Structure formats: structure tokens, C-alpha cells
Amino acid sequence: MTLRGILELDERLSRQMRVAEKPGALRGFAVFFAHSGDSWFWFAALILLWFFSDSAWRHWQTVVFFGMGGLAAVVLAVKFLVKRKRPEGEWGGIYRNSDPHSFPSGHAARAFLIAVVSSALAPLWLAALLWLWAPLVALARVAMGVHYLSDILVGAALGVLVAWLGFQFYPPLINWFAAVSGFRFF
């Protein structure tokens, strides 16, 4: 199959999953999950929770926070390299205006990074919950018409890869930042 054929299949399958224009419970469900992966929400929640957490939770929060920052740089670099236009549609104006590129999905990448980090640093119940949540976020982005299936598949893979790479070097990075800033993370 040619690249053109793959992209046409991707567009057709993505269109079949779309519920953005269909009122009802499934659309409401998709809207909720599509927004639940928003970066502003996660950054704000992590900062707020920091003040009410013990050191184990702060460890998780710190790794997720910095992981999301590094992941955002990777996703944006790929988006501006590929420059794939988002699917046509009305829903998600804020995403369409602030980021016209769809490949890869930053929401899918973020959701899977959070799930991977949680598998290593959070309680089992939270990791399990986030592994259920991550694919729902990714699929909701397609259902609401702001991404194609390939966007979320590559986004999810990037989230897993960046989390795995982050685990290879985050302790020295956090220790260096703590020494330079005088701030203790956990």
C-alpha cells in the first residue's frame, strides 16, 4: 500500500469514528475525555497538588511535570516538521487556532506518558486507572474530529518512548536542578 493509500485509509477510519456532530451521551463522553488530557489542566493540577502532597506523591508529580515539559518540546518539533493539517470541523476551536497541526497528538502522547510514569511511581490503583484513561483520551480526540487515528497512535508511542527515555536520566537532572535552584523536589 502506498503512503497516499495509508493516509486515505487513516482519514476514512477516523471519519467513521467521529461523533463531534452527533448529539448524545457518546458525544458528551468524548468531549469530557478529549479535554481531560489538556496540558493546562495537568500542569495546574500538578502545581496545586504539590502543596498538599507528601514526598512520594511529589516525586510522581515532579517526574510527570518535567516529563510533560520535555514531551511537549518533542511533540511540537514533530508537528512543525510534518505540518499535517487537522481534520476539518467545528469542535475544538482553541486547538485549531493555537495549534493547526495534528500529527502527532499531544494529548495522546501526554496521556500515555502519564500512564507510564504512574506505572513506575504511583500506587497500583492510580496506574491502572490512568492506563484505562489514556486510550480514552486518545480515541476521544479522533471522535471529536481534531485528530486522525495515525496522530493518536504515533502520539501514544511518543509518550511511551519519552517516558522510558526520561526514566534513564531524570534522577541526575532533578538533582542538578535542585542543586542549582536550592529547591528540594521530594
Secondary structure, 3 states (H helix, E strand, C coil): CCHHHHHHHHHHHHHHHCCCCCCCHHHHHHHHHHHHCCHHHHHHHHHHHHCCCCHHHHHHHHHHHHHHHHHHHHHHHHHHHHCCECCCCCCCHHHHHHCCECCCCHHHHHHHHHHHHHHHHCCHHHHHHHHHHHHHHHHHHHHCCCCCHHHHHHHHHHHHHHHHHHHHHHHHHHHHHHHHHCCCCC
